[in-house]
């Protein structure tokens, strides 16, 4: 679908008519699709796009339309990729998902098949005319996608978690990642999914990081020293100014402090001599 109305540049994503439909109608179409009235289905169809058709009459979608709403690659391209990745054993996304949902099934797949699952059945992500994040920003789009996932018996949360696990390296302490919202059988499947090894930077990278840290610390110390020198200069300048003003007022030199006649660093001999003078002073 070369002309995708959900990717118009600027403004709100998607069709304007999608924002005019009540949010509770989107919820009803997802959770109680069989209870929609004819007027409600007509209102959903008034969007004029494949999402409205999927919400109003999901059974009427063609295979290409269904894959578009699911945000998968076109059928011919996706089926060919699955056949190539599984040596012809599988061809449908539902079959590949069944293997992944089975405990230990993901580890038994070839790397190419694992990448298809990790990409959530979007095998041409670089050249895809749409991506999932802008797609779900339009009201109703995520409801239609979830509805078709449910009709295909594929747990969307499990597929998202598998995609996330595939990208996140294993914890160095073997701390497993879990998703408590999934049923127990899918939790067991997650536990058997191999994770990428922990990311350990090579020695040269560590050296570069250490050198960069050392340079940053050096720059910080130089800045501190410069600030200290500036403070000292300002302090000396202010002290000299105060002395000048004191001389003009006749307040300089100030009265000498007590014991100020004792020379600096004179040691205990000078103090002892003064003490003897005080002791020897006649009464």
Buried (B, 14 or more C-beta within 10 A) or exposed (E): EEEBBBEEEEEEBBBEBBEEBEEEBBEBBBEEBEEBEEEBBEBBBEBEBBBBBBBBBBEEBEEEBBBBBBBBBBBEBBBBBBBBBBEEEBBBBEEBBBBBBBBEBBEEBEEBBBBBBBBBBBBEEEEBEBEBEBBBEBBBBBBBBBBBBBBBEBBBBBBEBBEEBBEEEBEEEEEEBEBEEBEEEBBBBBEEBEBEEEEEEEEEEEEEEEEEEEEEEEEEEEEEEEEEEEEEEEEEEEEEEEBEEEEEEEEEEEEEEEEEEEEEEEEEEBEEEEEEEEEEEEE
